[in-house]
């Protein structure tokens, strides 16, 4: 049933309890009303072998048999002319009505005579007491299991109550002259009770009041069921053979019941803490009473085997057996599941006072309305009286409400305090933004309202673990495990409050995380309530015992659940607020980084004779990893630099600033782009993360030599036009930072082009050809080449703007996913 919902468990137990109650109630009515046992106020035993009849014993002095002249030791030969045995004699008498006269043929020595015996009907105190015993356990067990269906020991007690009702309610089944369906029904119920009740009974008392070590033995349950099955089989065989062994097996449930009470006494003495013994003292009284009653029955059966028919008064003490289930019920209600004083004191007295107030209110309204009608001389006018009643009702309604509120505060003071505290807490929460303030408020409110000395508010995070604000609990006891079978996982699965009073006694305590179990026991918490946001567990509230000693009622749990729900919303809002602040701070930092980065890029396009230059960089984020620069090496020399750092964002921007310093230093030291790149690679290799690299292309425009030297280190191929055609730069080279030196130098290639009046060079980063539209299609390098070819004679700025507009038009509503950098240089 661990995988069943609470609703499913309640339905199953309700149906089983109802069916058991109906079968046993039908049976007790049958044997006490419909087929009442006849009584002749004497007992019968078998005669010696070979002799017929029954020996009469224990004739009740002054009874109907004694008045008919029958004595102890006489032999009963016939009843109403029919031969008798232990099997037939009861059937003959039970077939007669109250007040009928039975004719007994009696043998006394050699003489025979007849006696007229008046038939009485027996009030079976023993059977009724057993029925009431079973019913009391059934009722208590049912209430326990429907109150907390998820508890293992509660479900066990519920099963125990149902099966106890079957055992004791059908203890003496009378199936004579019954139809087949009734025999099958009662025998089936009887067998179920006989087979399953003794093991359940013994296992329950091995778990309650404390779980005993023997319950950890895997063989225990199968052995108990095997003994019960064998005992039931022996009972039927022995009854069929009419042997004395049948009497022993018939008493097996009572023997097991007494053994269970013995286990209870042992567990109470050896395993129950002194603090809990006070709560279980009343159960100890009930258990002791039960043991004494069954001991009395055993002694009475041995000394007075026919007491039930000859001296019924001796059976009356059996009624005291009802003390046992009543003490169980009281202890469970009082100390485990609900405050019984709330049910009787509040509900009953509050109802009486409220009814009195309502009667007074109706009387006042009716009386004043009648007086007003009489004063104005229209006492017979029904409409006027009704109008007067309505007016008076409106006038006196505020007074009635105030009186009702006063009564509520008197009888439901705790509820009133809870509602007031909850209202104040709900008004306070929206003003709290700081997470620690919210947690402190939760602890303070609950501890002061519910008078709890130990409690903690704990937040759970699978990555960061638990954080808490606690009161009189060690912080280490609030760090629960996130996985496995711990407290957090139980709250995440059940999404309901979990009582922890008897966690160590539950069956699944062995599967409970040992670390969490130790923390629960050391901290002394007895209740855990989850804090949920849309079925997502974000934390929990744990509380220790009330200072008053009372157990948490359902009203307490409802209050804590409401507080936990409101607190969860406030905590989530606080986290969102904090996240928004952090996001705002990051955005401010990124904005500052963007301003710094923009300051590193050229502010204007350079002006140099015979060259038309335009450059731009558009980051995908606030800051990007693309870099371009114009470095003047002389009056008629300029170095164009375009680079792309792998990735984007802040880390790429930091590498970009580092590259700027390196390339400016290399440009001052070396004469050719290839030498510059070799130097930068050596410096960069030891200072860059292995997962990062940089692509770069350099173009040295020398007007004195009328040439441009281009060298690319893994960067996009520049588009070069020295005549009417536009071609991609056909050179090799690998990215900076990927290899220390030899391989990089071998693959690096520098190409020189003549610088004619119509020479055009277009540098760009991979963000331009990889521009994507909504269909995840890329712009591509051929589209760029075609655009440049069509604008071959246009100024550099127009070519640059045309490329940007083309990319944006192609992109459409899609987001820019990479930085775009474009530098256009043309000679004129």
C-alpha positions, -999 to +999 in steps of 0.1 A: +000+000+000+030+023+001+023+033-035-014+039-029-030+073-024-046+081+010-080+081-007-075+046-020-063+033+014-093+049+031-117+033+006-103-002+010-103+000+048-138+014+048-152-014+027-134-040+047-145-026+080-181-022+068-182-058+055-167-072+087-191-052+109-222-064+089-211-101+089-203-101+127-234-081+136-256-105+116-240-134+134-244-120+170-280-112+163-285-147+149-271-165+180-286-141+206-320-134+191-329-158+163-312-190+175-309-182+212-292-211+231-315-230+253-306-234+290-316-262+314-293-248+341-270-278+343-240-293+325-235-325+305-204-347+300-198-379+281-205-413+298-179-440+300-171-459+268-198-483+258-226-466+277-253-445+262-264-410+273-248-381+291-238-376+327-255-345+343-231-322+362-233-289+381-270-288+385-278-252+396-294-251+430-330-239+427-328-241+389-353-257+366-334-290+365-331-291+403-368-284+408-376-313+385-357-337+409-326-343+387-293-346+407-256-345+399-244-378+386-278-388+369-276-400+333-296-383+306-308-410+282-334-392+260-349-358+254-385-359+241-380-395+232-348-390+212-314-405+221-289-379+231-252-372+227-230-340+230-238-333+194-276-340+193-288-328+228-281-291+222-298-292+188-330-307+204-332-281+231-322-251+208-352-261+186-376-254+214-390-221+224-387-202+257-413-217+283-417-250+265-413-282+285-388-309+276-392-345+288-359-359+300-355-397+305-332-400+335-313-431+348-303-431+384-286-464+392-310-492+381-340-470+382-353-448+352-378-420+354-389-389+334-385-353+344-403-323+330-378-295+324-388-259+316-367-245+288-350-212+294-331-191+269-295-181+277-283-145+276-248-152+262-227-126+281-195-143+269-203-141+232-217-105+235-185-094+254-163-109+227-184-092+200-181-058+218-144-064+222-140-069+185-162-040+176-143-016+199-110-026+182-127-023+148-139+012+155-107+025+171-086+009+143-108+023+116-106+059+130-068+055+133-063+044+098-085+069+081-069+097+101-034+088+090-036+062+062+000+068+051+014+055+085+025+019+085+018+012+121-016+029+117-025+006+088-014-024+108-036-013+137-065-009+112-060-044+099-057-057+135-090-041+144-108-056+114-094-091+120-100-089+157-137-082+149-137-113+128-121-135+154-141-125+184-173-116+166-174-151+151-158-169+180-186-194+185-202-199+151-236-216+153-242-230+118-268-257+125-298-259+101-284-229+081-286-226+043-254-232+023-248-195+014-248-186+051-225-215+060-201-205+033-202-168+042-196-173+080-170-201+075-150-180+050-150-150+074-142-173+103-112-188+084-099-154+073-100-142+109-084-174+123-056-174+097-047-137+095-056-123+130-030-140+152+000-130+131-012-095+126-020-093+164+015-105+174+032-083+148+013-052+160+023-057+196+059-063+185+058-028+169+037-010+195+045+007+218+081+003+205+095-017+177+113-047+191+146-061+176+130-094+166+108-076+140+140-073+119+141-110+114+129-119+079+117-153+089+093-139+116+063-131+094+063-164+074+067-185+105+038-167+123+015-172+092+026-209+089+017-216+126-016-198+121-025-218+090-015-251+107-035-242+138-066-235+118-063-267+098-059-287+131-089-269+145-112-282+117-097-317+118-099-320+156-134-307+156-144-333+130-128-360+151-142-346+183-109-346+202-097-324+230-070-309+207-098-290+190-105-272+222-069-260+224-068-248+188-102-232+192-087-210+220-056-201+199-067-165+191-072-158+228-038-174+235-022-151+209-041-121+223-027-128+257+008-133+242+004-100+224-004-082+256+027-098+270+048-084+242+033-050+249+043-052+285+078-063+275+082-034+249+068-010+274+093-020+301+124-024+279+121-001+249+098+029+258+115+061+270+104+074+304+089+105+288+064+084+268+055+060+296+031+087+310+012+087+277+010+049+277+001+044+313-036+042+306-029+015+279-009-005+305-040-005+327-061-018+298-035-045+290-033-056+326-071-058+328-072-079+296-046-103+310-065-106+343-099-112+325-085-140+303-067-155+332-101-155+351-118-171+321-091-199+320-094-206+357-132-204+356-134-228+327-112-253+346-130-250+379-166-243+367-168-256+331-206-252+330-207-218+347-223-201+317-254-223+320-254-231+357-240-199+372-242-171+346-233-144+372-198-157+373-194-148+336-202-111+342-166-100+349-158-108+312-174-075+304-143-058+319-124-069+287-139-038+270-115-017+291-086-029+269-097-014+235-111+017+252-078+025+268-061+019+235-085+043+218-081+069+245-043+068+244-042+070+206-067+098+203-052+117+232-016+114+224-012+105+188-039+117+164-062+143+179-070+164+210-100+146+224-108+175+247-114+197+216-141+173+204-161+172+237-154+205+254-154+228+224-179+211+201-206+202+227-204+233+249-199+257+220-229+242+203-251+247+233-240+283+239-244+292+203-279+277+202-288+297+233-275+329+218-295+322+186-327+316+207-322+348+226-316+367+194-348+353+178-368+360+210-356+396+212-363+403+175-398+387+177-407+404+210-396+439+199-413+435+166-446+424+183-445+453+207-439+478+179-469+463+160-491+466+191-481+502+197-490+514+163-523+496+165-518+471+137-509+440+156-529+419+132-511+431+101-488+403+090-470+425+065-463+451+092-450+425+116-427+410+089-413+445+081-407+451+118-389+418+122-366+427+093-358+462+106-351+449+141-330+421+127-308+446+108-305+468+138-295+440+162-274+420+138-241+438+146-247+432+183-253+395+176-222+393+155-200+408+183-215+384+208-208+355+185-172+367+180-168+369+218-180+333+222-157+322+194-128+338+211-137+321+244-142+286+230-119+287+200-093+310+215-065+290+199-081+292+165-088+329+169-051+334+178-041+314+148-063+334+124-050+367+139-014+355+136-020+343+100-036+376+091-007+396+105+018+373+089+001+377+055+002+414+059+038+414+069+052+392+042+047+416+012+069+442+030+097+417+034+121+415+005+152+401+022+153+363+023+168+362+058+141+385+071+114+362+057+130+331+073+133+349+106+097+360+105+085+324+099+104+311+129+094+340+152+057+338+142+053+301+145+073+298+177+053+326+195+019+316+181+021+279+187+044+281+217+071+259+202+106+260+216+124+241+188+118+248+151+136+256+119+128+271+084+149+253+058+155+260+022+164+232-002+185+234-033+198+204-052+230+221-062+238+242-031+223+220-004+202+233+026+203+267+043+183+274+074+172+297+102+167+277+133+157+281+170+172+259+196+182+233+170+218+227+159+224+239+124+239+206+114+206+189+122+189+210+094+212+198+066+191+170+052+201+149+022+186+157-012+184+122-026+175+087-016+150+080+011+154+111+033+130+135+047+131+159+018+124+132-007+094+120+014+080+156+014+087+159-023+067+127-031+038+131-006+036+169-008+019+168+027+029+174+063+047+144+079+044+136+116+076+122+130+066+111+165+070+074+158+092+074+128+116+048+143+087+024+149+074+025+113+082-004+090+100+018+064+123+033+091+149+008+080+147+023+045+149+058+058+182+076+053+202+069+085+218+104+084+184+121+083+169+098+109+198+106+133+193+144+127+156+141+134+162+122+166+189+146+178+170+177+170+138+165+186+115+176+157+081+159+155+065+175+125+078+186+090+057+207+066+067+212+030+070+246+013+058+242-022+056+263-054+034+246-080+042+212-066+079+220-065+095+217-031+117+247-022+120+241+015+104+228+047+093+239+082+102+216+111+089+220+146+095+203+179+069+194+206+046+221+220+056+234+254+021+225+265+028+188+258-002+185+234+002+167+201-003+188+170-039+187+159-052+188+124-059+225+130-022+231+139-011+212+108-035+233+086-021+265+100+015+254+094+006+243+059-010+277+051+020+296+066+043+274+045+024+281+013+025+319+019+061+317+030+070+298-002+054+325-023+073+352-004+106+333-007+101+328-044+094+365-048+124+374-028+146+352-050+131+367-082+138+401-068+173+392-059+178+376-093+164+408-109+189+429-089+218+406-099+206+407-135+205+445-133+240+446-118+253+424-145+237+445-172+253+476-157+287+458-157+281+447-193+272+483-202+304+495-187+324+468-204+307+477-237+317+514-232+352+503-224+353+479-254+339+506-277+367+528-265+392+502-277+378+502-312+385+530-336+363+560-330+365+572-366+377+558-399+412+569-406+420+594-433+449+586-455+457+598-490+446+575-519+427+551-495+390+550-487+385+531-454+353+521-435+350+498-405+323+487-380+317+460-354+282+450-342+283+427-311+256+400-306+255+407-269+263+438-249+300+430-255+315+408-281+346+390-291+352+407-325+380+432-328+393+455-355+418+483-355+438+507-378+474+511-368+494+539-385+530+527-392+540+558-411+526+587-432+518+563-461+515+530-442+485+516-423+479+482-408+443+469-408+436+443-381+404+421-379+402+394-352+376+371-337+379+355-303+361+321-299+328+326-280+313+359-271+304+380-241+326+392-213+354+365-216+357+372-253+359+409-247+387+405-221+408+385-246+401+411-272+416+438-250+447+416-245+451+410-282+449+448-289+480+454-268+499+425-283+493+434-319+501+471-314+534+461-298+542+436-326+534+462-353+560+485-338+586+457-337+582+438-370+579+448-406+556+421-421+521+408-410+535+373-409+562+382-384+537+401-363+513+371-361+542+347-352+552+370-323+516+373-311+511+336-312+541+329-290+530+354-264+494+342-265+499+304-263+509+303-227+483+328-216+451+315-231+428+287-221+432+255-241+395+256-251+398+291-265+416+304-296+417+336-318+414+340-355+430+371-371+438+386-405+463+415-411+465+437-441+495+461-444+487+488-470+520+505-482+514+534-506+552+539-511+555+503-524+520+504-540+512+470-525+491+453-498+504+423-479+477+400-464+482+373-438+454+353-421+456+331-390+426+309-393+403+339-400+377+342-428+392+347-462+391+383-472+376+393-505+402+410-528+395+428-561+426+440-581+407+442-614+371+437-623+368+404-605+363+397-568+382+367-554+387+351-520+421+354-504+439+321-512+462+317-483+467+293-454+470+297-416+458+283-383+442+302-353+463+319-327+468+300-294+463+265-308+500+256-312+531+271-298+553+277-329+567+253-356+534+241-370+518+276-368+548+291-386+548+264-413+511+268-421+511+306-420+512+322-455+515+359-465+504+371-500+512+404-516+489+422-540+495+453-561+478+484-549+462+498-580+437+527-581+408+502-582+421+477-556+394+466-531+399+445-500+369+435-477+376+420-443+348+404-422+342+381-393+323+348-395+292+365-380+284+380-414+283+348-437+267+328-408+238+352-403+207+330-399+171+336-407+140+321-390+144+289-411+179+283-398+194+291-432+228+309-434+235+339-456+268+324-470+300+338-484+288+337-521+260+361-513+285+385-498+308+381-528+279+387-552+269+419-533+304+433-534+308+424-570+276+444-578+288+474-558+324+471-570+327+508-579+309+522-548+326+540-519+338+519-489+311+531-466+283+522-491+297+487-495+299+484-457+263+496-453+251+474-481+265+443-464+249+452-431+215+459-447+217+426-466+225+407-435+196+423-415+171+418-443+181+381-446+180+377-408+144+390-405+129+384-371+156+360-360+181+370-333+217+378-341+237+349-328+273+362-334+293+394-336+296+410-371+327+430-380+333+445-415+363+466-427+363+478-463+395+493-479+397+506-514+424+525-532+415+556-552 
